[in-house]
Amino acid sequence: MQMTPDDTLIFTLGSWAVNATIVNTWLVMALLVVASWLVTRNLRPDVPPNRWRTLLELIVKTIQGQIEEISLKSARHVLYFAGSLFLFIAASNLLTVIPGFMPPTSSLSTTMALSLSVLLAVPLFGIASNGVKHYLKTFIQPSIVMLPFNIIGEFSRGISLAVRLYGNVMSGGVIVAILLSIAPFFFPVLMDMLGLLTGLIQAYIFAILATVYIAAATEESTKPQQQESL
């Protein structure tokens, strides 16, 4: 039994082997792009919103509200990044209801790529908000002795994100396979429903943790302004 899409070879391009992880990743991205275009193609003030547009606006507003509660300021600069992470992971996990589809999030290479994007985004947001000098100072706080520990802690965030998402998706697949082998006529529907719920929860946790890391890197920029106002 194959538990990761990395083991499924779809086709080859010369010496490049294209596995199911790559194909399914592009399928999810294409689905999100097409769905967004279909929902927003008639986005005009004189056109009343349909149910799909209302659903999309509800999702965006919910994500924005969650980000604002964490960062305690405008969520616009984080919404596009954290929202994209949530939608990609959620869509990947929800598509498991399609027979034969293996979510790219069940591949460690995908979860590592998502975590690396968070590791790259955190300093970029921090530098854009506070400047290079101020961001680098955070690595020697409260003293320079903490420099190696802060650096290790920064990279351990990405590793924990990748392993957490990969482990939860993979463990869910293993549990489903075991239960289906025991009672194939009773558990399929129940486990599919549980899998959908777990997929949404994992997408939410990943996006929220990314937002927390970005908020921690940018929160210092508000302190000088608050002191000046006092």
N, C-alpha and C positions, 0 to 999 in steps of 0.2 A: 504493500500500500504506500503510495507516494503522499507524503505529508507536506511537501513544499513544491511550489511551481517551478523552482529552479531545476528540478529533475526532469521536467517535461520539455523536450526539444520540439519546437514547432517547425522551424526551417533554418537553413543556413544561408548566409550571404558571404560567399568566399570562405574565409577562415573564421568568420564571426558566427557563432551559434546563437540563434535567437530562441530563447526559452519562453515558457508560459508567463514568467514574471514580467518580462519586457512587454509581451503582447497584451497581457491583461492590464498592465499599467497604462498603456496607450489607449486601450479600450475605455477605461474608466475616465481618463482625461477627455477623450473625444465625446463621451456621453455627457459629461458635465458641461463642456463647451456648447454642444448642440442643444442641450436642455436649457441652458441659460439664454441662448440666442432665440429659441422658440418662445420662451416666456416673455422676453423683453423686446421682441421685434416690433411690437405696436405700443411701445412705451411713450404715450403722449398724454398731455393733460385732458384732452377732449375724449379720450377713450377710457371707459370705466374698467377698472381692474377685474380680471377673471379670477377663477379660483386658484390657478397655478401661480399667477402673479402675487396674489394675496399670500399664498403659502411661502413663496420665496421671500417676500418682504417680512413675513413673520420670522423666518429663519434668520435673516440678516439682522433684524432688530433684536432678536434674542441673543445672538452672538455678540452684537455690539453692547447690549446691556450687561452681559457677563464680563466683558473686557473692561467696561467702565467701572464696574464694582471692584475689580482687582487693581487696576491702575490708578483709580481715583482721579482720572482726568480724561481728556478726549480720547476716544478709542479709534478714531479714524486712521491713525498711523499704524495701528496694529491689526485693525479689522481685516484688511486684505490678506495679510500673511496668516494669521491664526484662523481666519475663516476658511481660507483655502485648504489649510491642513485638515480642519474638521470635515469639510465636504469631501475631500479626497478619501480620507480614511473611512468615513461613514459610508460613502458610496461603495468603496471596495468591499467592506464587510457586509453590506446589505445585498450585494449581488451574489452572495453565496447561495441564495435561494435558487439560482439558476443551476440546473444539473450540469456538472462537469466544470463549473467555473471555480477556480482556485484563486482566492483574493491575493493580490500582490503583497498585502500586509502580512501574509503568512510566510514571507521570505525575509530572511535576516538582512539581505542586501537592500531591500526596500526600506525596512525600518531603520537601518543604519543611514541610508540616504536622507530620510526624513529628519533624523536626529542631527545629522551634519548640517542640514539647512537651518535648524534651530540654533546650533552652535555658531554658525556664521551670522545669523540674524541678530543674536544678542549683542555682540560687540558693535555691529553696524548701527543698531538702534541706540546703543549707549553712546557711541561717538557722535552720532547725529544730534543727540539730545544734550550732551554735556561737553563734547569736545574730546580730543584724543588724550590730552594731559589728564583731565579729570577722570576719564575711564581707566587709564593705566594706574592711577593712584589707588583705585579700589583693590588692586591686587596686593598692595602693601599695607592694608588696613587690617587690624589696628596697629601692626608694626611690620617691618620688613621681614621679620622672621616668618611671617605667614605667607610669603610670596610663593614658595613651592606648593604649600597646601592649598592656597587659593587657585593656583593653576590646575592642580590635580582635581580639585572640586569642580572646576569649570568643565573639564573633559568628562568627569564621571557623570555629569548631568546627561550628556548625550548618550553615553553608554547605558545608563539606567532607562532612558526613554526608549531606546531601541530594544533592549532586552525585555522590558515590560510589555511593550506592544506585541513583539514577536512571540513571547512566551504565552501571553493570554490568548492570542489567536490560535497558536499551535495547540495549546492544551484543550481549547474548545473543540478543535478538530479531532483530537485523540479521544476525547470523551464521547463525542457523537459516534465515532467509529465503533467504540466498545459497546455502547448502548444499542446501536443498530444491530450488532452481531448477536446480542442477547435477545432482543425483542424487536425484530424489524418491522412488525406491523403496528406497534403501539407508539414508539418513541419518535419517528420521523417528524411529524407535525410539531410535537412539543419541543423537540430539540431545535427545529428551524426557528420557532418563535423565540426560544431562549437565545439562540445564536444571533438573531437580529438585535435583540435588546443588548446583549453583550457587545456587539459591534458598535452600536451607538454610544455606549458607555465608554468604550476604549477610545473612540474618536474624541469624545468630550474631554476625557482625562488628558489625552495627549495635547490637545489644543489649549486647555487651561494651564497645564504645566509650562508650555511654551510662552503663554502670556505672562505667567508669574515670573519667569526668568527675564523676559524683556522688561517687565515693570520694575524688577529689582535693578536692572542696569540703567534705567532712565529716571527713577524716582528722585535722585539727588538733584536734578535740575530744578525742581520746584522749591527747594529749601532756601536758596539765596533770595528768590523772589518773595517768599513769604516773610523772610526777615526784613527785607527792604520795606515791605508794606507795613510792618509793625513799627 
